[in-house]
Amino acid sequence: MSLSFPNPSRDFQKSRNAVGFTGYDGMFEVQFFVDIDALAKLDTSSIASGTAESRWLNAFDALRTSILDVAREVYANSRRTTYLLTAADFR
């Protein structure tokens, strides 16, 4: 099976300093987290105003397509159950 993202929900996790989302490989759940430093480097337009949570969720939403593409790529290279995506993953 391939990795899919049928649930568009995402959440800001202050303790992890990241935005989390979930992918599925068949019946297996795969947790992903995007480091906010990566979001800041990728999307400077969404981080200017609002609460920390809304800034990072807006940045994630603006970059969702590329984030999901990177998530699929890293998952294909090593199938684990949890990933932290950093700026280095976005080339």
Biopython code that builds the backbone (N, CA, C, O; Angstrom):
import numpy as np
from Bio.PDB.StructureBuilder import StructureBuilder

atoms = [
    (1, "MET", "N", (0.840, -1.187, 0.000)),
    (1, "MET", "CA", (0.000, 0.000, 0.000)),
    (1, "MET", "C", (0.881, 1.245, 0.000)),
    (1, "MET", "O", (2.069, 1.182, 0.316)),
    (2, "SER", "N", (0.296, 2.340, -0.349)),
    (2, "SER", "CA", (1.038, 3.598, -0.319)),
    (2, "SER", "C", (0.485, 4.493, 0.787)),
    (2, "SER", "O", (-0.624, 4.290, 1.283)),
    (3, "LEU", "N", (1.269, 5.462, 1.148)),
    (3, "LEU", "CA", (0.899, 6.385, 2.206)),
    (3, "LEU", "C", (-0.159, 7.355, 1.714)),
    (3, "LEU", "O", (-0.020, 7.943, 0.641)),
    (4, "SER", "N", (-1.218, 7.523, 2.499)),
    (4, "SER", "CA", (-2.286, 8.466, 2.139)),
    (4, "SER", "C", (-2.599, 9.352, 3.341)),
    (4, "SER", "O", (-2.241, 9.045, 4.478)),
    (5, "PHE", "N", (-3.269, 10.447, 3.056)),
    (5, "PHE", "CA", (-3.625, 11.427, 4.085)),
    (5, "PHE", "C", (-5.106, 11.772, 3.961)),
    (5, "PHE", "O", (-5.452, 12.885, 3.564)),
    (6, "PRO", "N", (-5.990, 10.818, 4.302)),
    (6, "PRO", "CA", (-7.423, 11.057, 4.122)),
    (6, "PRO", "C", (-8.008, 12.053, 5.125)),
    (6, "PRO", "O", (-9.064, 12.632, 4.871)),
    (7, "ASN", "N", (-7.347, 12.254, 6.241)),
    (7, "ASN", "CA", (-7.838, 13.160, 7.270)),
    (7, "ASN", "C", (-7.021, 14.456, 7.212)),
    (7, "ASN", "O", (-5.826, 14.429, 7.509)),
    (8, "PRO", "N", (-7.622, 15.576, 6.844)),
    (8, "PRO", "CA", (-6.869, 16.827, 6.693)),
    (8, "PRO", "C", (-6.528, 17.530, 8.009)),
    (8, "PRO", "O", (-5.929, 18.605, 7.990)),
    (9, "SER", "N", (-6.894, 16.946, 9.139)),
    (9, "SER", "CA", (-6.646, 17.630, 10.407)),
    (9, "SER", "C", (-5.152, 17.702, 10.709)),
    (9, "SER", "O", (-4.367, 16.852, 10.290)),
    (10, "ARG", "N", (-4.794, 18.731, 11.438)),
    (10, "ARG", "CA", (-3.439, 18.953, 11.901)),
    (10, "ARG", "C", (-3.545, 19.717, 13.194)),
    (10, "ARG", "O", (-4.555, 20.373, 13.450)),
    (11, "ASP", "N", (-2.507, 19.642, 14.019)),
    (11, "ASP", "CA", (-2.577, 20.349, 15.288)),
    (11, "ASP", "C", (-1.200, 20.880, 15.679)),
    (11, "ASP", "O", (-0.170, 20.263, 15.409)),
    (12, "PHE", "N", (-1.223, 22.038, 16.321)),
    (12, "PHE", "CA", (0.011, 22.641, 16.812)),
    (12, "PHE", "C", (0.336, 22.012, 18.151)),
    (12, "PHE", "O", (-0.503, 21.986, 19.052)),
    (13, "GLN", "N", (1.538, 21.512, 18.281)),
    (13, "GLN", "CA", (1.965, 20.884, 19.521)),
    (13, "GLN", "C", (3.120, 21.696, 20.103)),
    (13, "GLN", "O", (4.281, 21.536, 19.728)),
    (14, "LYS", "N", (2.750, 22.565, 21.027)),
    (14, "LYS", "CA", (3.718, 23.476, 21.622)),
    (14, "LYS", "C", (4.873, 22.723, 22.274)),
    (14, "LYS", "O", (6.024, 23.146, 22.165)),
    (15, "SER", "N", (4.583, 21.623, 22.942)),
    (15, "SER", "CA", (5.626, 20.864, 23.636)),
    (15, "SER", "C", (6.663, 20.278, 22.669)),
    (15, "SER", "O", (7.824, 20.101, 23.036)),
    (16, "ARG", "N", (6.247, 19.983, 21.449)),
    (16, "ARG", "CA", (7.153, 19.455, 20.426)),
    (16, "ARG", "C", (7.714, 20.552, 19.532)),
    (16, "ARG", "O", (8.647, 20.317, 18.765)),
    (17, "ASN", "N", (7.146, 21.751, 19.632)),
    (17, "ASN", "CA", (7.547, 22.857, 18.765)),
    (17, "ASN", "C", (7.322, 22.474, 17.302)),
    (17, "ASN", "O", (8.178, 22.685, 16.444)),
    (18, "ALA", "N", (6.139, 21.904, 17.046)),
    (18, "ALA", "CA", (5.862, 21.348, 15.725)),
    (18, "ALA", "C", (4.360, 21.309, 15.454)),
    (18, "ALA", "O", (3.540, 21.448, 16.361)),
    (19, "VAL", "N", (4.029, 21.118, 14.187)),
    (19, "VAL", "CA", (2.656, 20.862, 13.771)),
    (19, "VAL", "C", (2.580, 19.375, 13.425)),
    (19, "VAL", "O", (3.386, 18.861, 12.650)),
    (20, "GLY", "N", (1.597, 18.699, 14.013)),
    (20, "GLY", "CA", (1.449, 17.272, 13.795)),
    (20, "GLY", "C", (0.316, 16.944, 12.845)),
    (20, "GLY", "O", (-0.683, 17.661, 12.774)),
    (21, "PHE", "N", (0.481, 15.850, 12.115)),
    (21, "PHE", "CA", (-0.567, 15.339, 11.227)),
    (21, "PHE", "C", (-0.362, 13.842, 11.069)),
    (21, "PHE", "O", (0.687, 13.312, 11.436)),
    (22, "THR", "N", (-1.358, 13.162, 10.527)),
    (22, "THR", "CA", (-1.340, 11.704, 10.459)),
    (22, "THR", "C", (-1.504, 11.215, 9.032)),
    (22, "THR", "O", (-2.309, 11.737, 8.261)),
    (23, "GLY", "N", (-0.721, 10.203, 8.702)),
    (23, "GLY", "CA", (-0.851, 9.505, 7.430)),
    (23, "GLY", "C", (-1.224, 8.062, 7.698)),
    (23, "GLY", "O", (-1.126, 7.582, 8.827)),
    (24, "TYR", "N", (-1.651, 7.375, 6.652)),
    (24, "TYR", "CA", (-2.051, 5.975, 6.790)),
    (24, "TYR", "C", (-1.464, 5.154, 5.658)),
    (24, "TYR", "O", (-1.527, 5.533, 4.488)),
    (25, "ASP", "N", (-0.893, 4.026, 6.033)),
    (25, "ASP", "CA", (-0.419, 3.035, 5.074)),
    (25, "ASP", "C", (-1.287, 1.807, 5.318)),
    (25, "ASP", "O", (-0.988, 0.969, 6.168)),
    (26, "GLY", "N", (-2.364, 1.724, 4.555)),
    (26, "GLY", "CA", (-3.350, 0.681, 4.823)),
    (26, "GLY", "C", (-3.977, 0.936, 6.174)),
    (26, "GLY", "O", (-4.555, 1.998, 6.406)),
    (27, "MET", "N", (-3.868, -0.031, 7.065)),
    (27, "MET", "CA", (-4.449, 0.123, 8.393)),
    (27, "MET", "C", (-3.445, 0.688, 9.399)),
    (27, "MET", "O", (-3.789, 0.905, 10.561)),
    (28, "PHE", "N", (-2.218, 0.926, 8.964)),
    (28, "PHE", "CA", (-1.185, 1.432, 9.867)),
    (28, "PHE", "C", (-1.163, 2.952, 9.895)),
    (28, "PHE", "O", (-1.130, 3.607, 8.854)),
    (29, "GLU", "N", (-1.181, 3.500, 11.103)),
    (29, "GLU", "CA", (-1.147, 4.949, 11.303)),
    (29, "GLU", "C", (0.309, 5.399, 11.420)),
    (29, "GLU", "O", (1.117, 4.765, 12.098)),
    (30, "VAL", "N", (0.625, 6.507, 10.746)),
    (30, "VAL", "CA", (1.980, 7.052, 10.769)),
    (30, "VAL", "C", (1.881, 8.516, 11.205)),
    (30, "VAL", "O", (1.195, 9.317, 10.570)),
    (31, "GLN", "N", (2.571, 8.850, 12.288)),
    (31, "GLN", "CA", (2.540, 10.216, 12.819)),
    (31, "GLN", "C", (3.679, 11.035, 12.229)),
    (31, "GLN", "O", (4.821, 10.579, 12.164)),
    (32, "PHE", "N", (3.354, 12.240, 11.802)),
    (32, "PHE", "CA", (4.342, 13.175, 11.284)),
    (32, "PHE", "C", (4.277, 14.470, 12.079)),
    (32, "PHE", "O", (3.209, 14.889, 12.526)),
    (33, "PHE", "N", (5.431, 15.092, 12.246)),
    (33, "PHE", "CA", (5.533, 16.393, 12.888)),
    (33, "PHE", "C", (6.439, 17.257, 12.020)),
    (33, "PHE", "O", (7.511, 16.819, 11.603)),
    (34, "VAL", "N", (6.006, 18.485, 11.752)),
    (34, "VAL", "CA", (6.831, 19.441, 11.005)),
    (34, "VAL", "C", (7.341, 20.464, 11.997)),
    (34, "VAL", "O", (6.565, 21.177, 12.632)),
    (35, "ASP", "N", (8.642, 20.526, 12.121)),
    (35, "ASP", "CA", (9.292, 21.466, 13.028)),
    (35, "ASP", "C", (8.934, 22.902, 12.625)),
    (35, "ASP", "O", (8.944, 23.229, 11.439)),
    (36, "ILE", "N", (8.621, 23.753, 13.593)),
    (36, "ILE", "CA", (8.223, 25.125, 13.240)),
    (36, "ILE", "C", (9.373, 25.920, 12.622)),
    (36, "ILE", "O", (9.125, 26.876, 11.888)),
    (37, "ASP", "N", (10.614, 25.553, 12.898)),
    (37, "ASP", "CA", (11.732, 26.213, 12.223)),
    (37, "ASP", "C", (11.674, 25.958, 10.716)),
    (37, "ASP", "O", (11.986, 26.842, 9.918)),
    (38, "ALA", "N", (11.277, 24.755, 10.338)),
    (38, "ALA", "CA", (11.119, 24.435, 8.917)),
    (38, "ALA", "C", (9.994, 25.263, 8.311)),
    (38, "ALA", "O", (10.134, 25.797, 7.211)),
    (39, "LEU", "N", (8.874, 25.371, 9.031)),
    (39, "LEU", "CA", (7.756, 26.177, 8.531)),
    (39, "LEU", "C", (8.161, 27.638, 8.386)),
    (39, "LEU", "O", (7.777, 28.296, 7.419)),
    (40, "ALA", "N", (8.930, 28.147, 9.332)),
    (40, "ALA", "CA", (9.362, 29.551, 9.279)),
    (40, "ALA", "C", (10.252, 29.807, 8.073)),
    (40, "ALA", "O", (10.161, 30.865, 7.449)),
    (41, "LYS", "N", (11.107, 28.856, 7.740)),
    (41, "LYS", "CA", (12.004, 29.029, 6.590)),
    (41, "LYS", "C", (11.261, 28.897, 5.271)),
    (41, "LYS", "O", (11.630, 29.527, 4.280)),
    (42, "LEU", "N", (10.211, 28.078, 5.257)),
    (42, "LEU", "CA", (9.490, 27.809, 4.019)),
    (42, "LEU", "C", (8.397, 28.823, 3.714)),
    (42, "LEU", "O", (8.109, 29.080, 2.545)),
    (43, "ASP", "N", (7.786, 29.400, 4.734)),
    (43, "ASP", "CA", (6.652, 30.300, 4.512)),
    (43, "ASP", "C", (6.708, 31.483, 5.470)),
    (43, "ASP", "O", (6.153, 31.430, 6.567)),
    (44, "THR", "N", (7.368, 32.535, 5.055)),
    (44, "THR", "CA", (7.477, 33.712, 5.912)),
    (44, "THR", "C", (6.207, 34.560, 5.893)),
    (44, "THR", "O", (6.022, 35.403, 6.771)),
    (45, "SER", "N", (5.338, 34.356, 4.919)),
    (45, "SER", "CA", (4.136, 35.190, 4.813)),
    (45, "SER", "C", (3.088, 34.870, 5.877)),
    (45, "SER", "O", (2.308, 35.746, 6.251)),
    (46, "SER", "N", (3.055, 33.642, 6.367)),
    (46, "SER", "CA", (2.005, 33.240, 7.310)),
    (46, "SER", "C", (2.376, 33.434, 8.766)),
    (46, "SER", "O", (1.546, 33.194, 9.642)),
    (47, "ILE", "N", (3.587, 33.858, 9.051)),
    (47, "ILE", "CA", (4.021, 33.895, 10.442)),
    (47, "ILE", "C", (4.046, 35.297, 11.032)),
    (47, "ILE", "O", (4.558, 35.490, 12.135)),
    (48, "ALA", "N", (3.511, 36.264, 10.333)),
    (48, "ALA", "CA", (3.621, 37.651, 10.773)),
    (48, "ALA", "C", (2.649, 38.039, 11.889)),
    (48, "ALA", "O", (2.986, 38.873, 12.729)),
    (49, "SER", "N", (1.476, 37.460, 11.914)),
    (49, "SER", "CA", (0.495, 37.920, 12.901)),
    (49, "SER", "C", (-0.311, 36.756, 13.467)),
    (49, "SER", "O", (-0.266, 35.638, 12.953)),
    (50, "GLY", "N", (-1.048, 37.045, 14.533)),
    (50, "GLY", "CA", (-1.898, 36.049, 15.161)),
    (50, "GLY", "C", (-1.186, 35.319, 16.278)),
    (50, "GLY", "O", (-0.024, 35.589, 16.579)),
    (51, "THR", "N", (-1.902, 34.389, 16.888)),
    (51, "THR", "CA", (-1.314, 33.586, 17.951)),
    (51, "THR", "C", (-0.286, 32.623, 17.355)),
    (51, "THR", "O", (-0.280, 32.378, 16.148)),
    (52, "ALA", "N", (0.565, 32.092, 18.195)),
    (52, "ALA", "CA", (1.561, 31.134, 17.712)),
    (52, "ALA", "C", (0.871, 29.956, 17.016)),
    (52, "ALA", "O", (1.289, 29.527, 15.941)),
    (53, "GLU", "N", (-0.171, 29.452, 17.633)),
    (53, "GLU", "CA", (-0.884, 28.319, 17.051)),
    (53, "GLU", "C", (-1.435, 28.653, 15.671)),
    (53, "GLU", "O", (-1.250, 27.878, 14.733)),
    (54, "SER", "N", (-2.106, 29.787, 15.530)),
    (54, "SER", "CA", (-2.699, 30.133, 14.233)),
    (54, "SER", "C", (-1.626, 30.413, 13.183)),
    (54, "SER", "O", (-1.805, 30.068, 12.015)),
    (55, "ARG", "N", (-0.523, 31.027, 13.578)),
    (55, "ARG", "CA", (0.569, 31.289, 12.619)),
    (55, "ARG", "C", (1.103, 29.997, 12.038)),
    (55, "ARG", "O", (1.259, 29.883, 10.823)),
    (56, "TRP", "N", (1.389, 29.013, 12.897)),
    (56, "TRP", "CA", (1.988, 27.770, 12.409)),
    (56, "TRP", "C", (0.985, 26.908, 11.666)),
    (56, "TRP", "O", (1.354, 26.232, 10.706)),
    (57, "LEU", "N", (-0.271, 26.914, 12.081)),
    (57, "LEU", "CA", (-1.281, 26.154, 11.338)),
    (57, "LEU", "C", (-1.529, 26.774, 9.968)),
    (57, "LEU", "O", (-1.718, 26.049, 8.991)),
    (58, "ASN", "N", (-1.530, 28.103, 9.879)),
    (58, "ASN", "CA", (-1.675, 28.771, 8.581)),
    (58, "ASN", "C", (-0.492, 28.473, 7.672)),
    (58, "ASN", "O", (-0.668, 28.247, 6.475)),
    (59, "ALA", "N", (0.715, 28.471, 8.236)),
    (59, "ALA", "CA", (1.904, 28.138, 7.451)),
    (59, "ALA", "C", (1.808, 26.706, 6.938)),
    (59, "ALA", "O", (2.114, 26.436, 5.776)),
    (60, "PHE", "N", (1.383, 25.788, 7.805)),
    (60, "PHE", "CA", (1.212, 24.395, 7.391)),
    (60, "PHE", "C", (0.198, 24.300, 6.249)),
    (60, "PHE", "O", (0.447, 23.636, 5.243)),
    (61, "ASP", "N", (-0.932, 24.962, 6.412)),
    (61, "ASP", "CA", (-1.973, 24.910, 5.377)),
    (61, "ASP", "C", (-1.468, 25.455, 4.042)),
    (61, "ASP", "O", (-1.776, 24.899, 2.988)),
    (62, "ALA", "N", (-0.701, 26.529, 4.084)),
    (62, "ALA", "CA", (-0.166, 27.125, 2.853)),
    (62, "ALA", "C", (0.818, 26.179, 2.151)),
    (62, "ALA", "O", (0.970, 26.221, 0.930)),
    (63, "LEU", "N", (1.476, 25.334, 2.934)),
    (63, "LEU", "CA", (2.507, 24.442, 2.396)),
    (63, "LEU", "C", (2.082, 22.976, 2.363)),
    (63, "LEU", "O", (2.906, 22.096, 2.117)),
    (64, "ARG", "N", (0.813, 22.715, 2.606)),
    (64, "ARG", "CA", (0.330, 21.336, 2.770)),
    (64, "ARG", "C", (0.779, 20.409, 1.637)),
    (64, "ARG", "O", (1.259, 19.310, 1.914)),
    (65, "THR", "N", (0.641, 20.806, 0.402)),
    (65, "THR", "CA", (0.983, 19.921, -0.719)),
    (65, "THR", "C", (2.452, 19.509, -0.667)),
    (65, "THR", "O", (2.769, 18.328, -0.802)),
    (66, "SER", "N", (3.344, 20.471, -0.475)),
    (66, "SER", "CA", (4.764, 20.120, -0.432)),
    (66, "SER", "C", (5.108, 19.332, 0.835)),
    (66, "SER", "O", (5.966, 18.449, 0.795)),
    (67, "ILE", "N", (4.458, 19.637, 1.944)),
    (67, "ILE", "CA", (4.701, 18.883, 3.181)),
    (67, "ILE", "C", (4.292, 17.421, 3.004)),
    (67, "ILE", "O", (5.028, 16.520, 3.407)),
    (68, "LEU", "N", (3.137, 17.182, 2.411)),
    (68, "LEU", "CA", (2.683, 15.802, 2.203)),
    (68, "LEU", "C", (3.591, 15.070, 1.221)),
    (68, "LEU", "O", (3.842, 13.876, 1.384)),
    (69, "ASP", "N", (4.085, 15.772, 0.204)),
    (69, "ASP", "CA", (5.032, 15.166, -0.741)),
    (69, "ASP", "C", (6.313, 14.739, -0.028)),
    (69, "ASP", "O", (6.818, 13.640, -0.256)),
    (70, "VAL", "N", (6.832, 15.604, 0.830)),
    (70, "VAL", "CA", (8.045, 15.279, 1.593)),
    (70, "VAL", "C", (7.770, 14.127, 2.551)),
    (70, "VAL", "O", (8.609, 13.240, 2.710)),
    (71, "ALA", "N", (6.611, 14.132, 3.186)),
    (71, "ALA", "CA", (6.253, 13.037, 4.093)),
    (71, "ALA", "C", (6.236, 11.706, 3.350)),
    (71, "ALA", "O", (6.736, 10.705, 3.864)),
    (72, "ARG", "N", (5.670, 11.685, 2.158)),
    (72, "ARG", "CA", (5.651, 10.449, 1.361)),
    (72, "ARG", "C", (7.072, 10.007, 1.017)),
    (72, "ARG", "O", (7.390, 8.819, 1.071)),
    (73, "GLU", "N", (7.907, 10.956, 0.671)),
    (73, "GLU", "CA", (9.289, 10.648, 0.292)),
    (73, "GLU", "C", (10.075, 10.052, 1.469)),
    (73, "GLU", "O", (10.734, 9.024, 1.315)),
    (74, "VAL", "N", (10.009, 10.689, 2.630)),
    (74, "VAL", "CA", (10.764, 10.165, 3.772)),
    (74, "VAL", "C", (10.208, 8.824, 4.231)),
    (74, "VAL", "O", (10.963, 7.958, 4.672)),
    (75, "TYR", "N", (8.907, 8.648, 4.132)),
    (75, "TYR", "CA", (8.295, 7.375, 4.508)),
    (75, "TYR", "C", (8.736, 6.262, 3.563)),
    (75, "TYR", "O", (9.001, 5.144, 4.005)),
    (76, "ALA", "N", (8.815, 6.553, 2.284)),
    (76, "ALA", "CA", (9.234, 5.549, 1.300)),
    (76, "ALA", "C", (10.675, 5.105, 1.535)),
    (76, "ALA", "O", (11.031, 3.965, 1.238)),
    (77, "ASN", "N", (11.505, 6.002, 2.069)),
    (77, "ASN", "CA", (12.916, 5.679, 2.313)),
    (77, "ASN", "C", (13.138, 4.860, 3.567)),
    (77, "ASN", "O", (14.108, 4.106, 3.638)),
    (78, "SER", "N", (12.275, 4.984, 4.552)),
    (78, "SER", "CA", (12.407, 4.198, 5.787)),
    (78, "SER", "C", (11.059, 4.166, 6.496)),
    (78, "SER", "O", (10.620, 5.173, 7.052)),
    (79, "ARG", "N", (10.433, 3.059, 6.478)),
    (79, "ARG", "CA", (9.078, 2.952, 7.032)),
    (79, "ARG", "C", (9.111, 2.838, 8.546)),
    (79, "ARG", "O", (9.429, 1.789, 9.108)),
    (80, "ARG", "N", (8.775, 3.942, 9.184)),
    (80, "ARG", "CA", (8.676, 3.986, 10.648)),
    (80, "ARG", "C", (7.261, 4.432, 11.002)),
    (80, "ARG", "O", (6.425, 4.623, 10.119)),
    (81, "THR", "N", (7.000, 4.593, 12.281)),
    (81, "THR", "CA", (5.666, 5.010, 12.705)),
    (81, "THR", "C", (5.617, 6.476, 13.105)),
    (81, "THR", "O", (4.530, 7.034, 13.255)),
    (82, "THR", "N", (6.780, 7.117, 13.283)),
    (82, "THR", "CA", (6.835, 8.522, 13.676)),
    (82, "THR", "C", (7.991, 9.215, 12.957)),
    (82, "THR", "O", (9.086, 8.667, 12.833)),
    (83, "TYR", "N", (7.720, 10.431, 12.486)),
    (83, "TYR", "CA", (8.727, 11.217, 11.782)),
    (83, "TYR", "C", (8.681, 12.664, 12.253)),
    (83, "TYR", "O", (7.610, 13.202, 12.536)),
    (84, "LEU", "N", (9.840, 13.283, 12.333)),
    (84, "LEU", "CA", (9.952, 14.721, 12.535)),
    (84, "LEU", "C", (10.566, 15.301, 11.281)),
    (84, "LEU", "O", (11.726, 15.030, 10.971)),
    (85, "LEU", "N", (9.791, 16.103, 10.549)),
    (85, "LEU", "CA", (10.280, 16.743, 9.334)),
    (85, "LEU", "C", (10.945, 18.060, 9.704)),
    (85, "LEU", "O", (10.351, 18.898, 10.382)),
    (86, "THR", "N", (12.171, 18.233, 9.256)),
    (86, "THR", "CA", (12.914, 19.460, 9.542)),
    (86, "THR", "C", (13.211, 20.181, 8.233)),
    (86, "THR", "O", (12.894, 19.677, 7.155)),
    (87, "ALA", "N", (13.818, 21.360, 8.331)),
    (87, "ALA", "CA", (14.149, 22.128, 7.125)),
    (87, "ALA", "C", (15.016, 21.333, 6.168)),
    (87, "ALA", "O", (14.914, 21.515, 4.955)),
    (88, "ALA", "N", (15.866, 20.456, 6.682)),
    (88, "ALA", "CA", (16.742, 19.640, 5.835)),
    (88, "ALA", "C", (15.962, 18.686, 4.930)),
    (88, "ALA", "O", (16.462, 18.286, 3.879)),
    (89, "ASP", "N", (14.753, 18.321, 5.324)),
    (89, "ASP", "CA", (13.937, 17.421, 4.506)),
    (89, "ASP", "C", (13.331, 18.118, 3.291)),
    (89, "ASP", "O", (12.913, 17.458, 2.339)),
    (90, "PHE", "N", (13.283, 19.440, 3.321)),
    (90, "PHE", "CA", (12.681, 20.225, 2.236)),
    (90, "PHE", "C", (13.804, 20.812, 1.395)),
    (90, "PHE", "O", (14.346, 21.867, 1.724)),
    (91, "ARG", "N", (14.152, 20.136, 0.321)),
    (91, "ARG", "CA", (15.263, 20.592, -0.523)),
    (91, "ARG", "C", (14.769, 21.428, -1.660)),
    (91, "ARG", "O", (15.566, 21.898, -2.472)),
]
sb = StructureBuilder()
sb.init_structure("model")
sb.init_model(0)
sb.init_chain("A")
sb.init_seg("    ")
for serial, (resi, resn, name, xyz) in enumerate(atoms, 1):
    if name == "N":
        sb.init_residue(resn, " ", resi, " ")
    sb.init_atom(name, np.array(xyz, "f"), 0.0, 1.0, " ", f" {name:<3s}", serial, name[0])
structure = sb.get_structure()
